[in-house]
Amino acid sequence: MYKTILTFIILLFNLSFSAQELKLKISPNPAKVGENILLQYSVNDKATDFIVPEISGLEIISGPNASSQSSYSYINGKTQISITTTYSLYLRAYDKGIYKISSAYASVNGKKIKSNSATIKVNHTQNKTNKTNKTNKTNKTNKTNKDLFVDVELSKRKIILGEPLLVEFKLYNRFSMLENLFAKSLPKFNGFWVEEIPSDNQRKIEEINNKVYEVYTIAKYTLTPQKSGNLTIEPLEIICQYFFNQRVVKSLKKEVIVTNPENMPKNYSGLVGDMKIEAEISNDTIKANEAVNYSLTITGTGNIVLLTWDDILTLFPNDFEVIQSEIDDNKIFKGGMVRSIKKFDYILIPKYKGKYSIPPSSIIVYNSKEKSYKTNKSSEKNLIVLEGDNTSGIQSKNYEKEINYISDNTKLKKSIKYSSENLSFSNEIKRLKYFNDLHILSINIFYFILLLPILIIIIIKIYAVFDNKLKSKNKSNKMQKIAQKRLINAKKCIKKKDFNGFFEEVEKSLWNYFAFKFKVDSSNLSKETIYKYFKQNNLNEEIQNRFIKLLNECEFARFSSTKSKNMKMEVILNQAKKIIIEVEKSLK
């Protein structure tokens, strides 16, 4: 009996070992081309010596990664321990097909166990090759024959002068273990106004001619042509760093055909897109010589980033002093490729009381889709101006009344009669004294009236001198405020650690300051123009060189390392403030 029980226990022990199984779980299955596939082998015991299965046609991108999990339970006062060991592998397929996975092996308590074999079905991705090839016909051969290349994607190949264009530089990679990217040479955009758009650099999967690529968007720009003709986008050259080596890859040149819009109207300034204009006034009733804010808001898409005061057709009453206050362009996105907002603020100061109507302001925009010009107008605004305090008009009327009153009282109403009956020396002396005082007063008033115009002329000239100085000072302060506003935005970028935004804000501030100060059209902005206008205004060569050097530093600093950017930001901000102040002083 004892032997029978012992035999039964040994048999159960052996069966428990034989029941150990290396279970396989595949996720997802079926999978898509380029998708990560997870293989998980698990056994309910402590396992060692895992042997990877034979996998042909699939790339192992990670693993095998071992992990174990233990759990404790109490049954009938006894502690039981449960251990699970898991081995994970990540695979990737670059071609459609059915792939076989052979058995994997592991050791449990000195015995070798194995998993079942399996198959993985891989289908095509949803990205269509035909669409990609149509978009990039010029690079079809390049994409088919290379495992690593940079492609340049344009939103359009033929555009109208002033029409924004989106350019994307994309890296296509089929090599594994890509670690980092470095710019060897940056593209050049001669003849374009350039705005860089931040790219996310997120990895995407794209299938081209049955080949799967990792795709990275490494650079994005909005380009606005400043001249017509065939304009060339120069190549971008980058260094791709892998685990063991590095490769250099270069994009191809791209040509953009830029044409002028036909039948341009007389007042057309070059706006292209779809925009509307709205007017707003801060108050509809004020007193004479008080200020009121008047703003024009342009909303839409197109080359709104290049919109200036001169592009807006405005007509204000002659009795208004008009000050161009500031431009708010903080809501311009992707260089105007998507809906953006730009705001122009004016300060209006009416001189006299009355009811005024501010006519609609307008912009002329060419719509490239409809191939037509549109004149968009704002609404008309009414302003009631009340009489101001202590106005000169009121003083002049009171003065005239006073003069008339004196002249009327100097006329004698009756003649003096000399007779012995009523002759009294004391009364006569009083009368003579009264008329003598009137005579003296009349002479003083005469000389006062005679000298009054000369006195007024002197006062006007003194006022004009001080007024010119005040206007000059206000104008200088206004120019510095416009430049300082840009630099304030740059200072905010420092706090946000937005390096690219900081250098872009400083560079824009310098260009806008130069364009406004020297009345240079945005289409003519270049470093040669800076030399030209600085020389015409007798600015010394040192200031010229420092101004251009600062622009160059902002342009190249965006592509330097993060540590280098952080160190430069405060220095460049101070240099920008200093160079603006020096230009102002030199022009006075």
Secondary structure, DSSP 8 states (H G I E B T S, - for coil): -HHHHHHHHHHHHHHHHHT---EEEEESSSEETT-EEEEEEEESS-EEEEE---B-SSEEEEEEEEEEEEEEEEETTEEEEEEEEEEEEEEE-SS-EEEEE---EEEETTEEEE---EEEEEE--SS-HHHHHHHTGGGHHHHHH-SEEEEEEES-SEEETT--EEEEEEEEE-SS-EEEEEEEE----TTEEEEEE------EEEEETTEEEEEEEEEEEEEEESS-EEEEE---EEEEEESS-EEEEE---EEEEEE--SS--TT---EEEEEEEEEEES-SEEETT--EEEEEEEEEEESGGG--GGGSB----TTEEEEEEEEEEEE--GGGTS-EEEEEEEEEEE-S-EEEEE---EEEEEETTTTEEEEEE---EEEEEE--TT-HHHHHHHHHHHHHHHHHHTS-SS-----TTT--HHHHHHHHHHHHHHHHHHHHHHHHHHHHHHHHHHHHHHHHHHHHHHHHHHHHHHHHHHHHHHHHHHHHHHHHT-HHHHHHHHHHHHHHHHHHHTT--GGG-SHHHHHHHHHHTT--HHHHHHHHHHHHHHHHHTTS-HHHHHHHHHHHHHHHHHHHHHHHHHH-
